[in-house]
Amino acid sequence: MAVRRLDLGYFIRPASETGSSQPRAEPVLAYLVRHGNGLILFDTGIGDADPETEAHYRPRRRALQEALSAAGVGLDDISVVVNCHLHFDHCGGNPLLGGRPVFVQEAELAAARGGDHTFDELVDFPGATYEVIVGETEIWPGVRIIPTPGHTEGHQSLVLRQDDGTVVLAGQVHDFASHFASEHLARRAALDGVEQPLPPYRRWLDRLADFDPRRVLFAHDCSVWEPPRTVNP
């Protein structure tokens, strides 16, 4: 099983959302997983939005077809889609993949159909075929979906058991790998019995730890989290 990162463009997060006085450019990343059963596409890029959203985030899109072609595959080669969640910058290419199963948490699909969560045409498009799940499930041997709520209630991550260790495609559990690292360390401190108060951590980290991940990859950060290791000089 092999994983390839796909660059699908970027957007500008305004200063009002960065917690600072400056806007921030953020990449939009998807992942192509080559498995013995076929090709999995984790997220599909930035969809078209209304004029207000376009002006707010100023997205620059790279066509999904172009990114897949650079990886040596086409739209017709994709077997299944997994979205970490259904915001417009993660499911934008889904309408190009009608007829392919899209794995999504029940809570996420309900939110997407229930209000201002996303754009209707990115959810209920011709050929939309959802595999609706509740909680954790193994979709193919060595490929497991794990609920990782936080950014949205129905956010999910993909756990890939590889020969050289487990890879987690974590979507937008955090905007930055460094934030994931901080929360991972907070969990370690809690397990070590460090006196309160401690930084909080999300309880799904306990489940991810069961897989002893060697690499964690993200949707809006090119950095990769890896566990601390002793380095011999």
N, CA, C and O of each residue as an XYZ file, in Angstrom:
932
protein
N       0.860     -1.187      0.000
C       0.000      0.000      0.000
C       0.896      1.236      0.000
O       1.815      1.344      0.811
N       0.625      2.158     -0.904
C       1.435      3.369     -1.035
C       0.525      4.592     -0.983
O      -0.635      4.532     -1.390
N       1.066      5.705     -0.476
C       0.314      6.951     -0.331
C       1.035      8.050     -1.100
O       2.248      8.219     -0.976
N       0.269      8.793     -1.894
C       0.833      9.945     -2.610
C       0.008     11.179     -2.290
O      -1.221     11.163     -2.364
N       0.711     12.253     -1.930
C       0.047     13.525     -1.648
C      -0.281     14.226     -2.964
O       0.513     14.220     -3.905
N      -1.480     14.836     -3.010
C      -1.911     15.610     -4.168
C      -2.080     17.070     -3.768
O      -2.775     17.375     -2.798
N      -1.449     17.968     -4.506
C      -1.590     19.403     -4.293
C      -2.808     19.880     -5.086
O      -2.816     19.829     -6.316
N      -3.837     20.345     -4.369
C      -5.059     20.787     -5.031
C      -5.308     22.281     -4.854
O      -6.446     22.743     -4.944
N      -4.241     23.031     -4.602
C      -4.363     24.482     -4.542
C      -4.173     25.023     -3.136
O      -3.522     24.401     -2.296
N      -4.749     26.186     -2.894
C      -4.627     26.824     -1.588
C      -5.722     27.873     -1.440
O      -6.414     28.209     -2.400
N      -5.863     28.380     -0.226
C      -6.760     29.500      0.033
C      -6.099     30.414      1.046
O      -5.102     30.047      1.669
N      -6.654     31.601      1.208
C      -6.125     32.577      2.165
C      -7.086     32.670      3.342
O      -8.209     33.156      3.207
N      -6.630     32.199      4.495
C      -7.461     32.310      5.693
C      -7.309     33.731      6.235
O      -6.193     34.161      6.528
N      -8.409     34.460      6.373
C      -8.305     35.856      6.807
C      -7.823     35.970      8.249
O      -7.910     35.022      9.030
N      -7.312     37.155      8.581
C      -6.765     37.389      9.914
C      -7.795     37.135     10.999
O      -7.437     36.741     12.109
N      -9.060     37.353     10.699
C     -10.113     37.130     11.700
C     -10.216     35.676     12.121
O     -10.820     35.375     13.151
N      -9.629     34.752     11.331
C      -9.693     33.325     11.641
C      -8.343     32.732     12.029
O      -8.261     31.548     12.355
N      -7.297     33.531     11.999
C      -5.971     32.987     12.297
C      -5.532     33.222     13.734
O      -4.525     32.670     14.175
N      -6.280     34.034     14.462
C      -5.873     34.353     15.823
C      -4.697     35.297     15.873
O      -4.022     35.391     16.899
N      -4.435     36.003     14.781
C      -3.328     36.964     14.731
C      -3.778     38.161     13.906
O      -4.941     38.260     13.514
N      -2.861     39.049     13.655
C      -3.192     40.237     12.868
C      -2.937     40.024     11.373
O      -3.110     40.945     10.575
N      -2.527     38.815     11.000
C      -2.139     38.548      9.624
C      -2.966     37.420      9.015
O      -3.294     36.454      9.704
N      -3.305     37.530      7.737
C      -3.912     36.390      7.044
C      -2.866     35.295      6.837
O      -1.670     35.517      7.029
N      -3.333     34.121      6.444
C      -2.423     32.989      6.289
C      -2.829     32.170      5.063
O      -4.000     31.830      4.890
N      -1.858     31.863      4.227
C      -2.107     30.975      3.096
C      -2.030     29.528      3.570
O      -1.102     29.156      4.289
N      -2.998     28.717      3.170
C      -3.035     27.319      3.589
C      -3.184     26.413      2.365
O      -4.049     26.649      1.522
N      -2.349     25.381      2.266
C      -2.495     24.456      1.155
C      -3.748     23.615      1.311
O      -4.267     23.449      2.415
N      -4.222     23.093      0.203
C      -5.317     22.117      0.204
C      -4.752     20.824     -0.360
O      -4.397     20.749     -1.536
N      -4.672     19.808      0.488
C      -3.985     18.566      0.151
C      -4.953     17.391      0.207
O      -5.761     17.272      1.127
N      -4.852     16.530     -0.795
C      -5.578     15.263     -0.807
C      -4.540     14.148     -0.868
O      -3.345     14.399     -1.027
N      -5.017     12.920     -0.740
C      -4.087     11.784     -0.714
C      -4.651     10.631     -1.547
O      -5.820     10.263     -1.427
N      -3.790     10.083     -2.384
C      -4.126      8.942     -3.222
C      -3.487      7.707     -2.603
O      -2.272      7.655     -2.412
N      -4.309      6.722     -2.291
C      -3.839      5.497     -1.643
C      -3.950      4.347     -2.644
O      -5.036      4.041     -3.136
N      -2.823      3.721     -2.936
C      -2.804      2.548     -3.821
C      -2.862      1.295     -2.949
O      -1.965      1.029     -2.148
N      -3.928      0.545     -3.125
C      -4.189     -0.651     -2.332
C      -4.407     -1.816     -3.292
O      -4.732     -1.612     -4.462
N      -4.229     -3.013     -2.804
C      -4.450     -4.169     -3.655
C      -5.859     -4.256     -4.205
O      -6.078     -4.866     -5.251
N      -6.824     -3.650     -3.513
C      -8.217     -3.671     -3.959
C      -8.564     -2.539     -4.917
O      -9.636     -2.550     -5.522
N      -7.669     -1.561     -5.062
C      -7.950     -0.426     -5.936
C      -7.362      0.861     -5.382
O      -6.469      0.839     -4.535
N      -7.876      1.980     -5.871
C      -7.379      3.300     -5.490
C      -8.389      4.016     -4.607
O      -9.570      4.109     -4.940
N      -7.907      4.521     -3.478
C      -8.720      5.335     -2.570
C      -8.277      6.786     -2.711
O      -7.082      7.081     -2.714
N      -9.239      7.682     -2.828
C      -8.940      9.111     -2.832
C      -9.475      9.711     -1.541
O     -10.677      9.684     -1.278
N      -8.558     10.255     -0.736
C      -8.921     10.884      0.531
C      -8.964     12.389      0.318
O      -7.928     13.048      0.222
N     -10.186     12.923      0.247
C     -10.491     14.318     -0.069
C     -10.281     14.596     -1.559
O      -9.526     13.903     -2.241
N     -10.984     15.646     -2.046
C     -11.016     15.865     -3.497
C     -10.834     17.314     -3.909
O     -11.022     17.645     -5.080
N     -10.471     18.193     -2.969
C     -10.127     19.555     -3.361
C     -11.223     20.572     -3.146
O     -12.236     20.304     -2.500
N     -10.992     21.760     -3.712
C     -11.822     22.941     -3.457
C     -12.957     23.013     -4.463
O     -12.725     23.048     -5.672
N     -14.182     23.035     -3.963
C     -15.334     23.176     -4.841
C     -15.684     24.629     -5.089
O     -15.177     25.532     -4.422
N     -16.564     24.841     -6.065
C     -17.063     26.188     -6.329
C     -17.948     26.632     -5.171
O     -18.712     25.846     -4.610
N     -17.826     27.900     -4.831
C     -18.572     28.457     -3.705
C     -19.333     29.692     -4.166
O     -19.225     30.108     -5.319
N     -20.104     30.271     -3.250
C     -20.834     31.488     -3.588
C     -19.874     32.683     -3.576
O     -18.774     32.581     -3.033
N     -20.272     33.801     -4.161
C     -19.363     34.954     -4.254
C     -18.830     35.422     -2.905
O     -17.675     35.839     -2.813
N     -19.643     35.362     -1.863
C     -19.193     35.796     -0.536
C     -18.053     34.921     -0.025
O     -17.053     35.428      0.484
N     -18.208     33.607     -0.163
C     -17.164     32.684      0.296
C     -15.912     32.809     -0.550
O     -14.799     32.751     -0.027
N     -16.085     32.981     -1.855
C     -14.938     33.160     -2.745
C     -14.131     34.397     -2.341
O     -12.902     34.350     -2.288
N     -14.820     35.495     -2.058
C     -14.136     36.723     -1.665
C     -13.484     36.580     -0.294
O     -12.436     37.173     -0.038
N     -14.099     35.799      0.584
C     -13.587     35.639      1.955
C     -12.293     34.833      1.972
O     -11.354     35.183      2.687
N     -12.238     33.743      1.180
C     -11.091     32.825      1.237
C     -10.153     32.920      0.037
O      -9.046     32.383      0.090
N     -10.555     33.577     -1.027
C      -9.730     33.780     -2.224
C      -9.019     32.492     -2.675
O      -7.796     32.486     -2.814
N      -9.759     31.419     -2.902
C      -9.114     30.146     -3.231
C      -8.476     30.155     -4.614
O      -8.934     30.836     -5.531
N      -7.411     29.381     -4.732
C      -6.767     29.110     -6.017
C      -6.758     27.600     -6.181
O      -6.131     26.881     -5.404
N      -7.459     27.134     -7.195
C      -7.684     25.707     -7.351
C      -6.716     25.083     -8.354
O      -6.358     25.692     -9.362
N      -6.307     23.864     -8.054
C      -5.663     23.010     -9.040
C      -6.643     21.905     -9.385
O      -7.159     21.232     -8.493
N      -6.902     21.714    -10.655
C      -7.906     20.746    -11.069
C      -7.549     19.350    -10.572
O      -6.393     18.933    -10.635
N      -8.555     18.636    -10.080
C      -8.334     17.279     -9.607
C      -7.788     16.391    -10.726
O      -6.907     15.562    -10.500
N      -8.320     16.575    -11.930
C      -7.838     15.764    -13.054
C      -6.354     15.974    -13.284
O      -5.624     15.025    -13.569
N      -5.901     17.226    -13.160
C      -4.481     17.529    -13.367
C      -3.626     16.874    -12.294
O      -2.579     16.302    -12.598
N      -4.065     16.952    -11.039
C      -3.291     16.364     -9.942
C      -3.236     14.841    -10.071
O      -2.193     14.237     -9.822
N      -4.340     14.226    -10.455
C      -4.343     12.782    -10.631
C      -3.465     12.369    -11.809
O      -2.755     11.366    -11.741
N      -3.519     13.143    -12.883
C      -2.699     12.833    -14.051
C      -1.218     12.856    -13.700
O      -0.453     12.019    -14.177
N      -0.807     13.817    -12.862
C       0.591     13.879    -12.426
C       0.983     12.650    -11.623
O       2.160     12.296    -11.553
N      -0.014     11.992    -11.011
C       0.231     10.763    -10.257
C       0.074      9.517    -11.123
O       0.221      8.393    -10.644
N      -0.225      9.730    -12.398
C      -0.311      8.609    -13.331
C      -1.645      7.903    -13.367
O      -1.726      6.763    -13.822
N      -2.713      8.565    -12.889
C      -4.041      7.953    -12.899
C      -5.060      8.975    -13.381
O      -4.755     10.160    -13.519
N      -6.271      8.502    -13.633
C      -7.361      9.367    -14.045
C      -8.558      9.210    -13.136
O      -8.556      8.369    -12.237
N      -9.583     10.016    -13.366
C     -10.793      9.945    -12.549
C     -11.405      8.548    -12.573
O     -11.890      8.056    -11.554
N     -11.379      7.911    -13.747
C     -12.012      6.595    -13.874
C     -11.287      5.507    -13.087
O     -11.838      4.431    -12.856
N     -10.053      5.787    -12.675
C      -9.280      4.790    -11.938
C      -9.612      4.763    -10.452
O      -9.271      3.803     -9.762
N     -10.275      5.809     -9.949
C     -10.572      5.887     -8.523
C     -11.664      4.881     -8.167
O     -12.710      4.827     -8.815
N     -11.410      4.095     -7.141
C     -12.378      3.076     -6.704
C     -13.343      3.615     -5.665
O     -14.554      3.430     -5.789
N     -12.824      4.281     -4.641
C     -13.669      4.817     -3.574
C     -13.113      6.162     -3.127
O     -11.936      6.466     -3.321
N     -13.988      6.956     -2.527
C     -13.633      8.264     -1.972
C     -13.904      8.238     -0.477
O     -14.919      7.707     -0.027
N     -12.988      8.818      0.287
C     -13.208      9.065      1.708
C     -12.967     10.554      1.938
O     -11.890     11.064      1.628
N     -13.950     11.242      2.470
C     -13.771     12.651      2.835
C     -13.602     12.758      4.337
O     -14.351     12.145      5.098
N     -12.607     13.545      4.769
C     -12.487     13.754      6.218
C     -13.705     14.498      6.748
O     -14.159     14.237      7.862
N     -14.241     15.436      5.944
C     -15.512     16.071      6.226
C     -15.971     16.740      4.933
O     -15.268     16.687      3.925
N     -17.135     17.362      4.955
C     -17.756     17.812      3.711
C     -17.772     19.327      3.549
O     -18.660     19.853      2.878
N     -16.828     20.042      4.136
C     -16.666     21.451      3.802
C     -16.184     21.573      2.362
O     -15.599     20.640      1.811
N     -16.438     22.736      1.756
C     -16.245     22.867      0.307
C     -14.800     22.697     -0.148
O     -14.551     22.400     -1.316
N     -13.836     22.883      0.770
C     -12.437     22.740      0.387
C     -11.934     21.304      0.529
O     -10.750     21.038      0.322
N     -12.819     20.386      0.880
C     -12.436     18.979      1.018
C     -13.219     18.055      0.096
O     -12.754     16.960     -0.221
N     -14.394     18.479     -0.336
C     -15.236     17.609     -1.164
C     -15.516     18.201     -2.533
O     -16.447     17.771     -3.214
N     -14.725     19.182     -2.947
C     -15.020     19.913     -4.180
C     -14.996     19.070     -5.438
O     -15.705     19.378     -6.397
N     -14.192     18.006     -5.458
C     -14.120     17.154     -6.633
C     -15.075     15.988     -6.612
O     -15.105     15.211     -7.566
N     -15.860     15.833     -5.556
C     -16.780     14.695     -5.462
C     -17.733     14.589     -6.648
O     -17.979     13.481     -7.125
N     -18.290     15.725     -7.152
C     -19.212     15.591     -8.286
C     -18.574     15.011     -9.542
O     -19.286     14.533    -10.425
N     -17.260     15.042     -9.639
C     -16.576     14.442    -10.786
C     -16.491     12.930    -10.662
O     -16.098     12.249    -11.609
N     -16.855     12.406     -9.507
C     -16.673     10.988     -9.204
C     -18.006     10.309     -8.898
O     -18.073      9.388     -8.085
N     -19.058     10.773     -9.556
C     -20.368     10.177     -9.369
C     -20.347      8.681     -9.644
O     -19.709      8.217    -10.590
N     -21.048      7.944     -8.810
C     -21.082      6.493     -8.928
C     -20.074      5.784     -8.065
O     -20.240      4.602     -7.765
N     -19.028      6.480     -7.656
C     -18.048      5.888     -6.742
C     -18.551      5.996     -5.310
O     -19.109      7.028     -4.938
N     -18.371      4.960     -4.497
C     -18.786      5.059     -3.092
C     -18.007      6.154     -2.366
O     -16.785      6.236     -2.484
N     -18.712      6.984     -1.623
C     -18.114      8.026     -0.792
C     -18.400      7.667      0.655
O     -19.556      7.662      1.080
N     -17.350      7.364      1.417
C     -17.519      6.989      2.816
C     -17.598      8.249      3.671
O     -16.724      9.113      3.607
N     -18.644      8.340      4.459
C     -18.879      9.540      5.265
C     -19.597      9.131      6.539
O     -20.403      8.201      6.538
N     -19.298      9.836      7.630
C     -20.006      9.613      8.885
C     -21.449     10.130      8.773
O     -21.716     11.149      8.136
N     -22.357      9.404      9.406
C     -23.764      9.792      9.379
C     -23.959     11.222      9.866
O     -24.726     11.982      9.273
N     -23.265     11.596     10.951
C     -23.397     12.949     11.503
C     -22.918     13.999     10.521
O     -23.479     15.093     10.459
N     -21.877     13.678      9.747
C     -21.341     14.641      8.790
C     -22.297     14.858      7.621
O     -22.514     15.992      7.195
N     -22.857     13.787      7.110
C     -23.793     13.926      5.993
C     -25.047     14.665      6.432
O     -25.590     15.470      5.676
N     -25.508     14.398      7.646
C     -26.679     15.113      8.157
C     -26.388     16.604      8.278
O     -27.236     17.431      7.944
N     -25.196     16.950      8.755
C     -24.828     18.364      8.869
C     -24.732     19.016      7.496
O     -25.154     20.157      7.314
N     -24.175     18.285      6.529
C     -24.008     18.834      5.184
C     -25.342     19.105      4.512
O     -25.449     19.987      3.660
N     -26.354     18.346      4.897
C     -27.681     18.517      4.296
C     -28.586     19.388      5.148
O     -29.757     19.578      4.819
N     -28.056     19.918      6.239
C     -28.942     20.565      7.191
C     -28.780     22.052      7.395
O     -29.399     22.606      8.304
N     -27.968     22.733      6.582
C     -27.799     24.159      6.852
C     -26.653     24.764      6.096
O     -26.512     24.542      4.894
N     -25.816     25.540      6.794
C     -24.740     26.299      6.168
C     -23.401     25.573      6.204
O     -22.351     26.206      6.090
N     -23.427     24.277      6.359
C     -22.210     23.481      6.511
C     -21.358     23.489      5.247
O     -20.131     23.551      5.320
N     -22.013     23.425      4.084
C     -21.316     23.326      2.807
C     -22.259     23.800      1.714
O     -23.213     24.528      1.990
N     -22.003     23.393      0.474
C     -22.846     23.806     -0.649
C     -23.565     22.585     -1.205
O     -22.949     21.547     -1.447
N     -24.873     22.718     -1.405
C     -25.722     21.573     -1.736
C     -25.221     20.800     -2.945
O     -25.258     19.570     -2.959
N     -24.750     21.524     -3.964
C     -24.353     20.869     -5.210
C     -23.093     20.030     -5.063
O     -22.778     19.228     -5.942
N     -22.368     20.206     -3.960
C     -21.198     19.372     -3.693
C     -21.559     18.117     -2.922
O     -20.722     17.231     -2.744
N     -22.800     18.035     -2.463
C     -23.251     16.901     -1.647
C     -24.210     16.013     -2.431
O     -23.988     14.809     -2.555
N     -25.267     16.606     -2.955
C     -26.276     15.833     -3.684
C     -26.180     16.155     -5.172
O     -26.945     16.960     -5.704
N     -25.247     15.525     -5.809
C     -24.962     15.707     -7.236
C     -25.370     14.446     -7.988
O     -25.589     13.408     -7.362
N     -25.476     14.508     -9.302
C     -25.846     13.311    -10.058
C     -24.862     12.168     -9.809
O     -23.652     12.336     -9.959
N     -25.390     11.015     -9.431
C     -24.540      9.855     -9.183
C     -23.964      9.785     -7.788
O     -23.183      8.879     -7.498
N     -24.324     10.718     -6.904
C     -23.804     10.682     -5.530
C     -24.183      9.359     -4.873
O     -25.355      8.986     -4.827
N     -23.173      8.661     -4.367
C     -23.374      7.334     -3.784
C     -22.657      7.279     -2.451
O     -21.434      7.149     -2.417
N     -23.387      7.374     -1.357
C     -22.770      7.446     -0.042
C     -22.803      6.096      0.670
O     -23.811      5.390      0.681
N     -21.661      5.772      1.260
C     -21.572      4.666      2.206
C     -21.571      5.317      3.588
O     -20.529      5.758      4.071
N     -22.720      5.373      4.207
C     -22.883      6.097      5.467
C     -22.506      5.171      6.620
O     -23.019      4.058      6.737
N     -21.607      5.650      7.460
C     -21.126      4.839      8.574
C     -21.319      5.594      9.880
O     -21.444      6.819      9.900
N     -21.341      4.846     10.953
C     -21.433      5.416     12.294
C     -20.281      4.843     13.100
O     -20.283      3.666     13.460
N     -19.312      5.673     13.375
C     -18.175      5.206     14.149
C     -17.081      4.614     13.286
O     -16.870      5.028     12.146
N     -16.399      3.647     13.843
C     -15.198      3.073     13.234
C     -15.550      1.905     12.322
O     -16.451      1.122     12.623
N     -14.833      1.794     11.203
C     -15.058      0.652     10.322
C     -13.814      0.396      9.474
O     -13.068      1.321      9.153
N     -13.605     -0.862      9.121
C     -12.543     -1.233      8.193
C     -13.170     -1.381      6.815
O     -14.026     -2.242      6.611
N     -12.748     -0.544      5.864
C     -13.373     -0.576      4.544
C     -12.679     -1.557      3.609
O     -13.334     -2.151      2.753
N     -11.370     -1.740      3.753
C     -10.593     -2.741      3.041
C      -9.567     -3.291      4.028
O      -9.311     -2.657      5.052
N      -8.984     -4.429      3.755
C      -7.956     -4.942      4.674
C      -6.844     -3.915      4.910
O      -6.219     -3.427      3.968
N      -6.613     -3.601      6.173
C      -5.574     -2.651      6.532
C      -5.946     -1.197      6.370
O      -5.103     -0.318      6.554
N      -7.213     -0.922      6.024
C      -7.677      0.461      5.821
C      -8.882      0.688      6.724
O      -9.941      0.093      6.525
N      -8.710      1.543      7.709
C      -9.751      1.716      8.731
C     -10.088      3.191      8.890
O      -9.200      4.039      8.978
N     -11.370      3.481      8.925
C     -11.858      4.832      9.206
C     -12.071      4.962     10.713
O     -12.688      4.106     11.347
N     -11.544      6.061     11.272
C     -11.650      6.338     12.701
C     -12.329      7.696     12.892
O     -11.863      8.682     12.321
N     -13.400      7.785     13.662
C     -13.991      9.098     13.944
C     -13.007      9.969     14.726
O     -12.421      9.535     15.718
N     -12.840     11.207     14.258
C     -11.960     12.170     14.936
C     -12.682     13.518     15.024
O     -12.245     14.495     14.416
N     -13.781     13.575     15.777
C     -14.573     14.803     15.829
C     -13.808     15.951     16.466
O     -12.908     15.766     17.286
N     -14.206     17.135     16.052
C     -13.580     18.346     16.578
C     -13.822     19.488     15.620
O     -14.618     20.385     15.900
N     -13.142     19.460     14.494
C     -13.383     20.500     13.483
C     -14.843     20.467     13.043
O     -15.483     21.511     12.915
N     -15.361     19.274     12.814
C     -16.798     19.049     12.677
C     -17.143     17.822     13.508
O     -16.267     17.029     13.854
N     -18.421     17.672     13.823
C     -18.843     16.526     14.626
C     -18.577     15.218     13.894
O     -18.265     14.205     14.519
N     -18.700     15.237     12.570
C     -18.533     14.021     11.798
C     -17.181     13.864     11.149
O     -17.033     13.069     10.220
N     -16.194     14.598     11.609
C     -14.853     14.483     11.026
C     -14.313     13.073     11.247
O     -14.544     12.463     12.291
N     -13.584     12.562     10.242
C     -13.000     11.232     10.329
C     -11.610     11.225      9.713
O     -11.279     12.062      8.873
N     -10.802     10.257     10.151
C      -9.449     10.070      9.638
C      -9.328      8.662      9.076
O     -10.142      7.786      9.368
N      -8.295      8.463      8.264
C      -8.065      7.173      7.624
C      -6.760      6.595      8.140
O      -5.715      7.243      8.074
N      -6.823      5.369      8.657
C      -5.654      4.686      9.212
C      -5.238      3.593      8.234
O      -6.045      2.742      7.858
N      -3.963      3.625      7.825
C      -3.430      2.697      6.832
C      -2.321      1.871      7.470
O      -1.298      2.417      7.882
N      -2.517      0.569      7.555
C      -1.514     -0.320      8.136
C      -0.547     -0.748      7.036
O      -0.894     -1.563      6.181
N       0.678     -0.193      7.061
C       1.686     -0.494      6.060
C       2.789     -1.353      6.658
O       2.912     -1.477      7.876
N       3.589     -1.944      5.773
C       4.658     -2.824      6.244
C       5.667     -2.085      7.117
O       6.227     -2.667      8.046
N       5.903     -0.806      6.824
C       6.898     -0.037      7.584
C       6.263      0.816      8.672
O       6.901      1.734      9.186
N       5.017      0.527      9.030
C       4.351      1.272     10.095
C       3.050      1.886      9.621
O       2.772      1.943      8.423
N       2.265      2.341     10.568
C       0.943      2.887     10.269
C       1.032      4.350      9.855
O       1.747      5.146     10.463
N       0.291      4.682      8.810
C       0.126      6.064      8.359
C      -1.297      6.494      8.668
O      -2.245      5.755      8.403
N      -1.447      7.689      9.227
C      -2.767      8.256      9.489
C      -2.960      9.469      8.594
O      -2.169     10.411      8.628
N      -4.016      9.436      7.796
C      -4.440     10.613      7.042
C      -5.458     11.323      7.919
O      -6.607     10.897      8.034
N      -5.019     12.413      8.534
C      -5.781     13.019      9.631
C      -6.641     14.198      9.203
O      -7.314     14.802     10.038
N      -6.632     14.535      7.920
C      -7.504     15.605      7.467
C      -7.260     16.893      8.228
O      -6.131     17.376      8.326
N      -8.349     17.443      8.767
C      -8.256     18.721      9.492
C      -8.527     18.513     10.978
O      -9.222     19.312     11.605
N      -7.978     17.441     11.535
C      -8.067     17.316     12.996
C      -7.392     18.508     13.662
O      -7.803     18.963     14.729
N      -6.336     19.006     12.997
C      -5.689     20.263     13.368
C      -5.242     20.947     12.092
O      -5.010     20.292     11.076
N      -5.120     22.273     12.143
C      -4.613     22.991     10.987
C      -3.126     22.745     10.780
O      -2.634     22.804      9.653
N      -2.402     22.468     11.874
C      -0.950     22.319     11.783
C      -0.504     21.034     12.452
O      -1.086     20.598     13.445
N       0.544     20.430     11.889
C       1.151     19.255     12.506
C       1.661     19.581     13.903
O       1.620     18.727     14.789
N       2.140     20.801     14.111
C       2.656     21.176     15.424
C       1.556     21.179     16.481
O       1.822     20.886     17.647
N       0.327     21.504     16.091
C      -0.783     21.465     17.039
C      -1.112     20.022     17.421
O      -1.413     19.727     18.578
N      -1.050     19.133     16.435
C      -1.230     17.715     16.735
C      -0.139     17.240     17.683
O      -0.416     16.493     18.622
N       1.102     17.667     17.445
C       2.218     17.270     18.307
C       1.997     17.737     19.742
O       2.280     17.001     20.687
N       1.493     18.958     19.905
C       1.245     19.480     21.253
C       0.183     18.670     21.975
O       0.312     18.379     23.164
N      -0.869     18.308     21.248
C      -1.935     17.543     21.879
C      -1.472     16.119     22.195
O      -1.840     15.550     23.223
N      -0.672     15.560     21.307
C      -0.110     14.231     21.551
C       0.758     14.251     22.811
O       0.719     13.311     23.604
N       1.535     15.312     22.997
C       2.388     15.425     24.178
C       1.551     15.642     25.445
O       1.905     15.150     26.516
N       0.449     16.376     25.319
C      -0.444     16.554     26.467
C      -1.008     15.210     26.924
O      -1.139     14.959     28.122
N      -1.338     14.357     25.970
C      -1.809     13.010     26.320
C      -0.715     12.238     27.043
O      -0.974     11.574     28.047
N       0.491     12.326     26.536
C       1.613     11.620     27.178
C       1.799     12.099     28.616
O       2.021     11.298     29.524
N       1.706     13.410     28.811
C       1.873     13.953     30.158
C       0.785     13.443     31.096
O       1.047     13.118     32.254
N      -0.456     13.378     30.571
C      -1.545     12.876     31.395
C      -1.313     11.418     31.779
O      -1.552     11.034     32.924
N      -0.850     10.606     30.834
C      -0.580      9.200     31.113
C       0.594      9.029     32.070
O       0.662      8.051     32.813
N       1.518      9.990     32.045
C       2.658      9.952     32.955
C       2.299     10.413     34.362
O       3.129     10.342     35.268
N       1.067     10.886     34.552
C       0.627     11.307     35.878
C       1.081     12.690     36.268
O       1.133     13.007     37.456
N       1.416     13.534     35.288
C       1.806     14.908     35.591
C       0.648     15.620     36.281
O      -0.507     15.463     35.886
N       0.955     16.389     37.298
C      -0.082     17.052     38.079
C      -0.858     18.050     37.226
O      -0.319     18.695     36.327
N      -2.143     18.147     37.545
C      -3.004     19.126     36.879
C      -2.591     20.544     37.304
O      -1.957     20.712     38.346
N      -2.944     21.563     36.507
C      -3.691     21.468     35.251
C      -2.788     21.086     34.078
O      -1.595     21.390     34.070
N      -3.383     20.409     33.083
C      -2.689     20.009     31.876
C      -3.441     20.540     30.658
O      -4.643     20.793     30.739
N      -2.761     20.710     29.552
C      -3.499     21.040     28.319
C      -4.471     19.911     27.990
O      -4.146     18.742     28.196
N      -5.648     20.240     27.485
C      -6.602     19.178     27.135
C      -6.161     18.442     25.878
O      -5.416     18.979     25.058
N      -6.624     17.217     25.738
C      -6.432     16.500     24.480
C      -7.705     15.749     24.151
O      -8.484     15.395     25.036
N      -7.901     15.514     22.871
C      -9.131     14.861     22.423
C      -9.001     13.352     22.588
O      -7.952     12.770     22.312
N     -10.073     12.738     23.038
C     -10.011     11.341     23.461
C      -9.798     10.373     22.315
O      -9.394      9.232     22.540
N     -10.063     10.806     21.083
C      -9.781      9.892     19.978
C      -8.285      9.660     19.803
O      -7.888      8.722     19.112
N      -7.452     10.490     20.409
C      -6.004     10.227     20.374
C      -5.678      8.887     21.027
O      -4.723      8.220     20.629
N      -6.457      8.494     22.016
C      -6.245      7.191     22.640
C      -6.415      6.074     21.615
O      -5.641      5.117     21.597
N      -7.427      6.199     20.767
C      -7.655      5.171     19.750
C      -6.566      5.197     18.693
O      -6.078      4.141     18.291
N      -6.174      6.380     18.232
C      -5.094      6.442     17.247
C      -3.809      5.848     17.801
O      -3.048      5.218     17.066
N      -3.562      6.044     19.093
C      -2.342      5.511     19.711
C      -2.311      3.994     19.670
O      -1.234      3.397     19.684
N      -3.484      3.359     19.620
C      -3.533      1.903     19.538
C      -2.847      1.385     18.280
O      -2.375      0.248     18.248
N      -2.792      2.214     17.250
C      -2.190      1.814     15.975
C      -0.712      2.171     15.888
O      -0.057      1.860     14.893
N      -0.181      2.820     16.918
C       1.233      3.191     16.962
C       1.667      3.877     15.668
O       2.562      3.384     14.982
N       1.044      5.008     15.324
C       1.324      5.635     14.034
C       2.777      6.081     13.896
O       3.384      6.589     14.839
N       3.308      5.879     12.708
C       4.668      6.307     12.375
C       4.682      7.621     11.610
O       5.680      8.342     11.615
N       3.574      7.925     10.955
C       3.448      9.187     10.239
C       1.986      9.624     10.280
O       1.075      8.809     10.129
N       1.780     10.920     10.487
C       0.438     11.504     10.442
C       0.490     12.666      9.469
O       1.321     13.564      9.603
N      -0.408     12.644      8.482
C      -0.430     13.648      7.426
C      -1.725     14.442      7.503
O      -2.744     13.948      7.987
N      -1.674     15.685      7.017
C      -2.758     16.631      7.248
C      -3.244     17.252      5.943
O      -2.580     17.170      4.909
N      -4.429     17.879      6.019
C      -5.067     18.459      4.841
C      -4.592     19.862      4.530
O      -4.640     20.287      3.376
N      -4.127     20.601      5.552
C      -3.753     21.999      5.342
C      -2.333     22.309      5.827
O      -2.007     23.464      6.100
N      -1.509     21.295      5.929
C      -0.124     21.482      6.365
C       0.728     20.431      5.666
O       0.431     19.238      5.718
N       1.798     20.892      5.008
C       2.694     19.965      4.318
C       3.619     19.227      5.283
O       4.256     18.246      4.900
N       3.697     19.686      6.514
C       4.528     19.014      7.502
C       3.910     17.669      7.879
O       2.696     17.480      7.798
N       4.772     16.742      8.290
C       4.351     15.403      8.683
C       4.741     15.185     10.135
O       5.885     15.427     10.517
N       3.787     14.725     10.950
C       4.118     14.374     12.326
C       4.713     12.977     12.358
O       4.209     12.054     11.717
N       5.787     12.838     13.111
C       6.388     11.541     13.380
C       6.700     11.461     14.861
O       7.007     12.488     15.467
N       6.635     10.286     15.470
C       6.915     10.178     16.905
C       8.370     10.473     17.193
O       9.230     10.232     16.346
N       8.661     10.994     18.383
C      10.059     11.254     18.733
C      10.857      9.972     18.719
O      10.387      8.928     19.172
N      12.056     10.053     18.203
C      12.955      8.900     18.181
C      14.333      9.358     18.599
O      14.698     10.520     18.424
N      15.101      8.422     19.160
C      16.481      8.708     19.477
C      17.300      8.741     18.191
O      17.219      7.823     17.375
N      18.075      9.781     18.013
C      18.901      9.923     16.813
C      20.348      9.717     17.226
O      20.868     10.427     18.087
N      20.988      8.745     16.608
C      22.396      8.486     16.896
C      23.287      9.429     16.089
O      23.118      9.551     14.876
N      24.233     10.097     16.751
C      25.106     11.017     16.007
C      26.056     10.244     15.091
O      26.864     10.850     14.387
